[in-house]
Amino acid sequence: MTGAAGTTGLRGPLLTILVGLLGIGAVSWGFLAGIDAALSGSEGGTGPFIALFVLGAILVIATVVSAVLGLFSHSHRMLWSIALALGLLPVIAVVVLAVNARG
């Protein structure tokens, strides 16, 4: 059943994409700011940045799981595919950095 604007079917994939973007932002910010705090020796410590990184990682994992389950629903497959690609971006970045570091 669709809502007045017919967007009920779009709500799931769009929210998943939003959660993926928030997760990627939290992982990136937590990682970069945490490294900066660790190297600068600031009084605040790295605890909040570790928590932010873990929260972002949980959001990214939730995005991947939701996107895979959404692909089985046979509706809006393109949006679910975009959500899956967003969720896999951090994994791809780590693999690229690891291969680059090895030479």
KABEL-V732150 format. One record per residue. RES is the residue in one small letter. NEAR is the number of other C-alpha atoms within 12 Angstrom. Layout:
RES_NEAR / RES_NEAR
This chain:
m_9 / t_10 / g_10 / a_8 / a_10 / g_10 / t_15 / t_16 / g_22 / l_22 / r_20 / g_25 / p_34 / l_28 / l_25 / t_34 / i_33 / l_26 / v_31 / g_37 / l_31 / l_29 / g_34 / i_36 / g_27 / a_29 / v_33 / s_27 / w_25 / g_28 / f_28 / l_19 / a_26 / g_27 / i_21 / d_17 / a_21 / a_20 / l_13 / s_13 / g_12 / s_14 / e_10 / g_14 / g_18 / t_23 / g_19 / p_20 / f_25 / i_24 / a_20 / l_26 / f_29 / v_24 / l_26 / g_29 / a_32 / i_22 / l_32 / v_36 / i_31 / a_30 / t_38 / v_34 / v_26 / s_31 / a_37 / v_26 / l_21 / g_31 / l_22 / f_14 / s_17 / h_15 / s_19 / h_22 / r_22 / m_20 / l_28 / w_35 / s_28 / i_28 / a_39 / l_34 / a_28 / l_35 / g_37 / l_29 / l_26 / p_30 / v_20 / i_14 / a_18 / v_15 / v_14 / v_14 / l_13 / a_12 / v_11 / n_10 / a_9 / r_8 / g_7
